[in-house]
Amino acid sequence: MKGTGVGDFNVTDLFNCLSVEVDADKIFFQANRDIGRMFEMHDANEGVKGLDELIQFIVVMATDKEQRYGKHECPAFYAEGLDYTDLKAILELQRNPETTLRVLENHFTFNHQNIDHEAGWMAHEYTRENIVGFGYALGDTLRKHDGRENLFLY
C-alpha cells in the first residue's frame, strides 16, 4: 500500500493483524497460486484475478470492525499520518468494470491506460519473491494511472 501514497505502516502491527485474520493464509495462497498460473499458463487474466484477490483482501482487512464495540480490528491501518486519498480514488476505479485492472486486447490496463511496462516491473518483483517490492510496484502503478493529476510542488 505504500506505493499508493498511504504512508508507512508499523510492520509488526500489520503482521499481527494478518496472524489473527481469518483465512488470511488461504486468501494469500489462492492469490499467489493465481498469479503463478499467469506465468505457467501464459494467461494474464489469472494474474489480474490474483491481484484483484489481494486488493480485495486488504480492503476487507482494513475496514473490518469488531462486532460488539465497532472498533477497527487492525489498528495498523489507522495510525497517525496515514493518508488514504489516493487509495480511495484507486478503489473507486477498481469497482468500475470499465476502469478496473484487467486484460484488454492482450494488454494489461487500468483506467483505460496501458500498464504493460509496469506489469513487467510487478512480474520482476514477484519472481524475485520480493513481496514488498511487488506491493509497491502494484500500488505505485495504480496511483500513477488513476487519472488524477499528480502534481508535485517543490
JODAGI-V233170 format. One record per residue. N is the residue number from 1. RES is the residue in one small letter. SS is DSSP state (~ for helix, > for strand, _ for the rest). PSI is psi as a letter, one per 30 degrees, with the letter a starting at -180 (* if undefined). Layout:
# JODAGI-V233170
n=N res=RES ss=SS psi=PSI
n=N res=RES ss=SS psi=PSI
This chain:
# JODAGI-V233170
n=1 res=m ss=_ psi=f
n=2 res=k ss=~ psi=e
n=3 res=g ss=~ psi=f
n=4 res=t ss=~ psi=f
n=5 res=g ss=_ psi=g
n=6 res=v ss=_ psi=e
n=7 res=g ss=_ psi=a
n=8 res=d ss=_ psi=k
n=9 res=f ss=_ psi=l
n=10 res=n ss=_ psi=j
n=11 res=v ss=~ psi=e
n=12 res=t ss=~ psi=e
n=13 res=d ss=~ psi=e
n=14 res=l ss=~ psi=e
n=15 res=f ss=~ psi=e
n=16 res=n ss=~ psi=e
n=17 res=c ss=~ psi=e
n=18 res=l ss=~ psi=e
n=19 res=s ss=~ psi=f
n=20 res=v ss=~ psi=f
n=21 res=e ss=_ psi=k
n=22 res=v ss=_ psi=k
n=23 res=d ss=_ psi=g
n=24 res=a ss=~ psi=e
n=25 res=d ss=~ psi=e
n=26 res=k ss=~ psi=e
n=27 res=i ss=~ psi=e
n=28 res=f ss=~ psi=e
n=29 res=f ss=~ psi=e
n=30 res=q ss=~ psi=e
n=31 res=a ss=~ psi=e
n=32 res=n ss=~ psi=e
n=33 res=r ss=~ psi=e
n=34 res=d ss=~ psi=e
n=35 res=i ss=~ psi=e
n=36 res=g ss=~ psi=e
n=37 res=r ss=~ psi=f
n=38 res=m ss=~ psi=e
n=39 res=f ss=~ psi=e
n=40 res=e ss=~ psi=e
n=41 res=m ss=~ psi=f
n=42 res=h ss=_ psi=h
n=43 res=d ss=_ psi=j
n=44 res=a ss=~ psi=f
n=45 res=n ss=~ psi=e
n=46 res=e ss=~ psi=e
n=47 res=g ss=~ psi=e
n=48 res=v ss=~ psi=e
n=49 res=k ss=~ psi=e
n=50 res=g ss=~ psi=e
n=51 res=l ss=~ psi=e
n=52 res=d ss=~ psi=e
n=53 res=e ss=~ psi=e
n=54 res=l ss=~ psi=e
n=55 res=i ss=~ psi=e
n=56 res=q ss=~ psi=e
n=57 res=f ss=~ psi=e
n=58 res=i ss=~ psi=e
n=59 res=v ss=~ psi=e
n=60 res=v ss=~ psi=e
n=61 res=m ss=~ psi=e
n=62 res=a ss=~ psi=f
n=63 res=t ss=~ psi=f
n=64 res=d ss=_ psi=k
n=65 res=k ss=> psi=k
n=66 res=e ss=_ psi=k
n=67 res=q ss=_ psi=e
n=68 res=r ss=_ psi=e
n=69 res=y ss=_ psi=f
n=70 res=g ss=_ psi=g
n=71 res=k ss=_ psi=k
n=72 res=h ss=> psi=k
n=73 res=e ss=_ psi=f
n=74 res=c ss=_ psi=j
n=75 res=p ss=~ psi=f
n=76 res=a ss=~ psi=f
n=77 res=f ss=~ psi=f
n=78 res=y ss=~ psi=g
n=79 res=a ss=_ psi=l
n=80 res=e ss=_ psi=k
n=81 res=g ss=_ psi=f
n=82 res=l ss=_ psi=k
n=83 res=d ss=_ psi=j
n=84 res=y ss=_ psi=g
n=85 res=t ss=~ psi=e
n=86 res=d ss=~ psi=e
n=87 res=l ss=~ psi=e
n=88 res=k ss=~ psi=e
n=89 res=a ss=~ psi=e
n=90 res=i ss=~ psi=e
n=91 res=l ss=~ psi=e
n=92 res=e ss=~ psi=e
n=93 res=l ss=~ psi=e
n=94 res=q ss=~ psi=e
n=95 res=r ss=~ psi=f
n=96 res=n ss=_ psi=k
n=97 res=p ss=_ psi=f
n=98 res=e ss=_ psi=f
n=99 res=t ss=_ psi=f
n=100 res=t ss=_ psi=l
n=101 res=l ss=_ psi=k
n=102 res=r ss=> psi=l
n=103 res=v ss=> psi=k
n=104 res=l ss=> psi=k
n=105 res=e ss=_ psi=h
n=106 res=n ss=_ psi=g
n=107 res=h ss=> psi=k
n=108 res=f ss=> psi=k
n=109 res=t ss=> psi=l
n=110 res=f ss=> psi=k
n=111 res=n ss=_ psi=h
n=112 res=h ss=_ psi=g
n=113 res=q ss=> psi=k
n=114 res=n ss=> psi=k
n=115 res=i ss=_ psi=g
n=116 res=d ss=~ psi=e
n=117 res=h ss=~ psi=e
n=118 res=e ss=~ psi=e
n=119 res=a ss=~ psi=e
n=120 res=g ss=~ psi=e
n=121 res=w ss=~ psi=e
n=122 res=m ss=~ psi=e
n=123 res=a ss=~ psi=e
n=124 res=h ss=~ psi=e
n=125 res=e ss=~ psi=e
n=126 res=y ss=~ psi=e
n=127 res=t ss=~ psi=f
n=128 res=r ss=_ psi=f
n=129 res=e ss=_ psi=h
n=130 res=n ss=_ psi=i
n=131 res=i ss=~ psi=e
n=132 res=v ss=~ psi=e
n=133 res=g ss=~ psi=e
n=134 res=f ss=~ psi=e
n=135 res=g ss=~ psi=e
n=136 res=y ss=~ psi=e
n=137 res=a ss=~ psi=e
n=138 res=l ss=~ psi=e
n=139 res=g ss=~ psi=e
n=140 res=d ss=~ psi=e
n=141 res=t ss=~ psi=e
n=142 res=l ss=~ psi=e
n=143 res=r ss=~ psi=e
n=144 res=k ss=~ psi=f
n=145 res=h ss=_ psi=g
n=146 res=d ss=_ psi=f
n=147 res=g ss=_ psi=f
n=148 res=r ss=_ psi=k
n=149 res=e ss=_ psi=k
n=150 res=n ss=_ psi=i
n=151 res=l ss=_ psi=k
n=152 res=f ss=_ psi=k
n=153 res=l ss=_ psi=k
n=154 res=y ss=_ psi=*
